[in-house]
Amino acid sequence: MNILHRSLGMWLADFLVLAVLALWAFGTRTLPDYVLPGPLPVAQRFVELFVEPSFLYHTLASTSRVIFSVFAALVIGGGLAVLHRAYPVLDWIMRGGVLPFFSSFPSIGWAILAAIWFPPGHFSIIFVQVAILIPFCMINIAEGLRQIDREVMEMAQSFTRDKKRIAFSIMLPLLAPYLLGALRISYGIGWKISLVAELLGSTSGLGYLMLRAQGSADLTTVIAACFAIVFLFIAGERLLLDPLARRFSSNQATG
């Protein structure tokens, strides 16, 4: 019965996608491309974003910056969370200063500051993305550290004094769900941030491509770039995050 329900759900989802495409194609028959292009021109441009060298360069630039920024934010946010855990005296500074500052500082503010402080390029975009993603990573990892049972850590220390062994054998497996949660949240938000940052301070990337397309009323490129971002987000989840989650689950099961 569950298999039947799943099959019906998949068929219904496919039908809805086809229905939307049909309505889109029908509704754009008499409209010029600068108002709303049809699905075929958008699909062609979408393919070009991953095949045509002049477009592929921008796609790869955005993708590489998002991936690097997510892992950089994970390292910095995780380091701040570990520092907070190791030195409770810093609790007021972290909770009352660092975390509220990064959490509440507006995204557009970081983008404007980066555009003023740094020349357009990779560093300015990565700076904006990392600054905005740090609190998401810090909150997730700090919560994971709080959930670690102190008795488990005391028992581990009774068997070995090797801090590296305790960190990789005990703490890291316990933190894995929170690390994966931070990765998922940061990866999705990172794509949204990248567009804002690239609009204000970049000469490459999908955001810059969309800004250039807006100037020439090339709505086909704008919509295709949006679909490319959705595709890249889903691909990142399916090819990277989901396998990591499955590997963690299998390691827990065997452990």
N, C-alpha and C positions, 0 to 999 in steps of 0.2 A: 504493500500500500504506500509506504514511504517513497519507493522508487517511482510509483505512478504519479504521486503528487509532485515529485521533483521534476519528472519529465513534463508534466502539464505546466509547471511553473516556467521551465525553460522555453517551451513552445510559446507561452503567453508573452514572455519577455522578448523573444524574437519577433513575434507578431507586432508588438507595440513599437519596436524599433523600425520595422518595415513600414508601419502605418505613419510614423512621424516623418520618415524619409519621403513617403508618397505625398503627404500633405505639404511638406517643404518644397518638393519639386513642383507640385500643382500651384502652390501659392506664389512661386517666383517666376512663373511663365511670362508674365507681362512686366516684371520689374527689372530695371537696369541693375547691373552687378554692383554699382556703387551704393545702391539702396539695400539690396539683399541678393547675393548670388545664389544660384542653385546648388544642390548637393554634388553634382558632377564636377564643376569647376573647383569647389572646395576640396573634394576628394583628390583631384589632380594636384592641387597645390600642397595638400597634406603629404602626398607621396614625394613630391619634390623636396619637401623639408628634410626628408631622410635620404634622398638620393642625389639631388642636384648639389654639387660642391659649394656653390655660393650660398645656398640655404642651409646645407648640412653644417657648415662652419658655425652658424648661429645656434643651431640646435645642440651641437656638441658643447659649445661654450656655456650655454645655460645649464645643461645637464651636469657637466663637470663641476661647475661652481656650486650647484645645489648639493651634490654628493659630498664635496670637500667641506662645505660649510656645515652640513649636518654632523659629520664626524668631528669637526673642530669644535662645534658647540657641545657635542657629547663629552669630549675630553675636558673642555674648560668647565662646563656645568657640573660634570661628575667630580672634577677636582675640587671645586668649591664645596660640593656636598660632602665629600670625604674630609675636607679641611674642617668643615662645620662639625662633623661627627667626631673627629679626632680631638678638637679643641672646643669643648662646650662653652668656654669663656667668650667665644666669638658669636654666640647665639644672637645677641642683640644686634651686632653689626650685620650679620647675614640676614636675619629676619626683619630687622627694623631699618636696614639701609640698602644693602646690595640687592636683595630679591625684590623689594617694592620698587626700587629705581628701575631695574631692568624690565620688570613686569608692566610698569605703567608708562614708561617712556614711549611716546608715539612712534610708530613705524616710519611715518613720513618724516619725522624729525631726524631719525638716523640717516635716512636717505639724503635729506638736504645737507646735513652736516658732512656726510661722506662726499657729496658733490662739491662742497666748498673746500674741505680739507685735502682731498686727494684728486689726482688727475683721473679722468675717465679710464676705466680698465678693470681688470679682474680683481685687484685688491680692494677697490672701493665697494664693489658688489659683495664680495665675501665679507668685508667688514660689517656691512649692513645686515646681512643674513645671520652671521654669527651673533652679533649683538642682540638681535631679536629672538633667536632660538635658545640662547643660554638659559633663561628662566624656565622654559619648558623642560629642558634636560635636567636642570638643577632640582626642580620640584619633584620630578619622577624618581630620580636617583636618591634624593634625600628621604623620600617616603620609603623607598626600598631599604635603605640603611636603618630607618627607624623600626621596620618590621622584623629585622634580624634579631632573633632571640639571643640575649646576652648569655644565657646558660649554654647555648650551643657554642658560642665563641669561647667561653671559659673551658668547656670540655675539649675543644680543639687545641687550646693552648696547653692543656694538661698532657696532650699527646706529643706536641711539638712546639718549639719556640720559633720555628722558621716562619717569619711573617709573610714571605712570598708564597709559601706553600699554603698557609691558611687563607690568604687572599684569593688564590686561584682555585683551591680545592673546596673551600667552604663559602666564602663571601660571593665570589663571582657567580656560581650556580644559583645562589639564593637571590641575587640581584638581577639575574637574566630576564625575568618577566618585566621588570621595571625598565631595564635597558632597552628591551624591544619596544615597550610602550613609548619611551622617549624617542626612539628612532622613527616609529610610525607617525607620531604627532609632528616631529620636526621635519620629516620628509614631505608631508603634505603642506605644512605651513611654509616650508622653504620655497616651494614652487610659487606660492602666491606672493611671497616677499620678493622673489627674484624679479618679477615683472615690475613692481614698484621701483626697485633699485635700478633696474636697467633703463627704465623710462627717464630717470633723472641723471644718471651718471655712467653711461656705458656706450661703447661704440660697437658692441657685439651682443648677441643673445636674442632670444625670442621676443623679449620686451622691447629691445631696440628695433627689432624687425617690425613689430606692431606699430611702434611710434612712427617709423619711416613710412609704413603702409598707410597710416592715418593721414599723413601729409599729402599723399597722392590719391586719397579716396579709394585705396585698394582694400575693400572690405573682404575680399576673398582670402587674402593673406592673413588678415586679422582673425577671421573665424578658423582658418586652417591651423594657425598657431595655437589658438585656444584648444582645439581638438588634439594637437600634438602634445600639449602639456598634460591633458587628461590621459592620453595614451602612455606617456612616459611615467606618469604617476602610477598607473595600474601595472605597467611593466616592472617598475621598481619593486612594487609590493609582491608581485607574483614570482619574480626571478631572484629577489634578494631577501626581503623581509619574511615572506612565508616559509622559504626553505630554512632560514635561521630559526623560526619558531618551531618548525617540525623537528629540526635537529635537537633543539633544547628539550622538547617534549620527549623525544626518544631517549635522550641521555638521562632524563629524570626517571623514565620508566625502567631503564636497565639498571640505573643506580639504586 
